[in-house]
Amino acid sequence: MKIKEKLIEEIVEISHLIYKKGFVSSTDGNISAKLPNGNILCTATSVNKGEVKKSHIVEVNPTGEVVYGIYKPSTEIKMHLFIYQRRDDVKAIIHAHPPFATAFATTGLSLEGYVLPEVIINLGKIPLAKYATPSTEEVPLSIEPFVEKHDAFLLQNHGAVTLGSSLKDAYFKMEKLEHYAMIILLARILGGEKNLSQEEIAKLSEISLKSYGKKISI
């Protein structure tokens, strides 16, 4: 199977999955993947993620011009293109509105604490980008401080974004982000989460670098 066909199938699969998981409702959210030629495959605008089909996937060039597909690309394509321009290692991006993570975003709270080892190793800090009007040039500007060093971040009053080396990697990060947000919320109900010490974080950083080749952003 050609790479393009495989990526289109994966985008359809993950679109259905984020809808089934409740990470989006109706036509919310968008997914993209980078092709070897530098073009980007993305979900079309105004399509329910639970009903996405192969025909709903659009291919655009690095400037956002449609080169394949009969639908308009996601209105958030500017954000996706900006991230790909800044991160050569990123091959897939998911933007969704998972309820727990988005609840933090709507209250102006980040998830930057160091609490769970698995989250520290896989996601590092999870910052909050200032509110920006969706689908405008404001969004790339709001995420600019975080794109180069973070694989997951919240969009104030909007949702969350995860970056991955593959579509599955980006999806798993979104799933982990939402699970983590739920745990932090529950911990605060019980009296508040306890952050790990700098010494403990340093040990996890060594493990992350040795096992995954990834340096934790502290």
Phi, psi and omega in degrees: 000134180293152182303315182299315180296320180296316181294322178298316178298320180292321178297318177298314181299314182286330174301314179295322183292316181292332176288315180297324180284348182082018178283343175217162172230150177051234184264012182297161171079167177201152184225142177216162177213146183265131177274158179302332180278001178096348176285165184239132171266136179211162177289151179282160178284151173061035176239128177300127184295338177281351182240012181297135176239170179303324182292345180275355182272133184244145175248130177236156175274176184301345178261000176096004179281135181288128178242351179203137177114159183251359181249168175279142179291164177311143179293346180265016183300332178301318179296315180299312181298321179299316181295315180297326178293328183269339186229101179294334182280346182275125180244353180204149182221137175234130172243124182216179180235057179300131190306312184290314179297319181291331176298319176296317181298321182284342176263004178075027181249135176271180174236050188274356180291157176255099187241306183255128181307314183297323180288320179300314182291320186271328185241333185068211177291147177239092184281173179244121176275140180299153182303138177219143180297122181306144176072006179252174178293348179295328184295308177305321180295324182289329183265352184308319182294344188247341189302318187287334186244356185232143179257357178210136176205158180263149175251117185305132180056029184218294184172219183217157179225137174231144182244140182217165175282349177203171178297318179295321178298315179296321179294313181300325178292322177295318179296317180294320178301313181294318178298318179296317179299320179296317180296317180296319178298314179296321179298323180289329174295326182272001177128351177114141180287157178247119180286148176287157181284164178300324179295318180292323179294320180299321178296318179293326178297320178296317179297317181298317181291320182287316185274326186240355182067024185241128178270127181286136177276108182255000000 
